[in-house]
Amino acid sequence: MIPVSLSLAVLCILNIWTIEYAAGCGEQYEKDGRCCDQCAPGQYMKDFCKENQQTICSPCEEGTYSQQFNLFDRCEKCRSCQHKYNEKCTATTNTNCSCNYGFLCSNNVCSECEENKCVTGETLKRTDSSLDTWLITYRYQCEPSCADDTYFDAKDNLCKKDGDGIDFIHLILGIGFVLLSLTLLVFLSHTCMKSRRDHRAYNHPMEVLAVSTNASDFHLSKEESGRELIMQDESKNSNSIGLLHLEEVGTC
């Protein structure tokens, strides 16, 4: 009967020999005790290696690719982009996609896009989830950028306390009240001054007329002055005669 220790020793030797033999194939793979070639990037395996032949590989067809050494019986299908193609698919590389402005990638390869619905004052939060070994999907949520007792100032791009906005509003209202008061004062002053000028202009022509009438007396010719004196004498004489006639009638 074979000792247990001897059996364990034999198993260890066989395991070491198997690992070393497999490691000696390098980038090849081991099949039926012999090292076989893998298909290079841009190719797929059409047939396994056999005793009298190596692995048969064929180039990827259009619209397919393979990025690494493989033993696949077909190449992978190129990725389709919902929005933009940054790099087209080749035999050795997949398509590189991106999203338009205002949109977000729905997964780690940007094959699908969704609209960014966050507005000013909100922060975008992303949650990742894996569906398989290489595809990671993204979920987005918009959350307030500021705490409950603050608000977001878009001009300064920061959060401020609610009291800061109220003080600013009071300042604006105060300035507006002062400007309105000054405007009203200027308007009333202008109206009052205009009313006084109109009143003076209304009375001034009568004074000018009186002055001009008196002044005309000083510009009469000698002939006109003589006539006026004769008319005044005749008027006085007629008045005297009338008075005498009245006195005679009274004595009678």
Residue pairs with C-beta under 8 A, 6 or more apart in sequence:
21 30
22 30
24 35
25 35
25 36
26 35
27 38
27 69
28 35
28 36
28 37
28 38
29 35
29 36
29 38
29 71
30 36
31 48
31 49
32 51
34 49
34 51
36 48
36 49
36 54
36 55
37 49
37 54
37 55
37 57
38 45
38 55
38 69
38 70
38 71
39 45
39 55
39 57
39 66
39 69
39 70
39 71
39 72
40 57
40 69
41 66
41 67
41 68
41 69
41 91
41 92
42 59
42 60
42 65
42 66
42 90
42 91
42 92
43 57
43 58
43 59
43 60
43 66
43 70
43 75
44 57
44 58
44 60
44 66
44 70
44 72
44 73
44 74
44 75
45 55
45 56
45 57
45 70
45 71
45 72
45 73
46 56
46 57
46 58
46 73
47 55
47 56
48 55
49 55
55 71
59 91
60 66
60 75
60 91
61 75
63 77
63 78
63 89
64 74
64 75
64 76
64 77
64 78
64 91
65 75
65 76
65 78
65 89
65 90
65 91
65 92
65 93
65 94
66 72
66 75
66 76
66 91
66 92
67 92
67 93
67 94
75 91
76 94
78 89
78 94
78 95
79 89
79 94
79 95
79 97
79 109
79 111
80 95
80 111
81 95
81 97
81 98
81 110
81 111
82 97
82 99
82 111
82 112
82 113
83 97
83 98
83 99
83 100
83 103
83 110
83 113
84 97
84 98
84 99
84 100
85 95
85 96
85 97
86 96
86 97
86 98
87 93
87 95
87 96
88 95
89 95
94 109
97 109
97 110
97 111
98 105
98 110
99 105
99 110
99 113
100 113
102 115
102 116
103 113
103 114
103 115
103 116
104 113
104 114
104 115
104 116
104 124
104 138
104 140
105 112
105 113
105 138
106 112
106 113
106 114
106 137
106 138
107 135
107 136
107 137
107 138
108 135
108 136
108 138
109 135
114 140
116 124
116 140
117 140
117 142
118 124
118 140
118 142
119 142
120 152
120 154
121 144
121 145
121 146
121 151
121 152
121 154
122 142
122 143
122 144
122 145
123 142
123 143
123 144
123 145
124 140
124 141
124 142
125 140
125 141
125 142
125 143
126 138
126 139
126 140
127 138
127 139
127 140
127 141
128 136
128 137
128 138
128 139
129 136
129 137
129 139
130 136
130 137
131 137
144 152
145 152
145 159
146 152
146 159
147 159
149 161
149 162
150 159
150 160
150 161
150 162
151 159
151 160
151 162
151 165
152 158
152 159
152 160
153 159
153 160
220 228
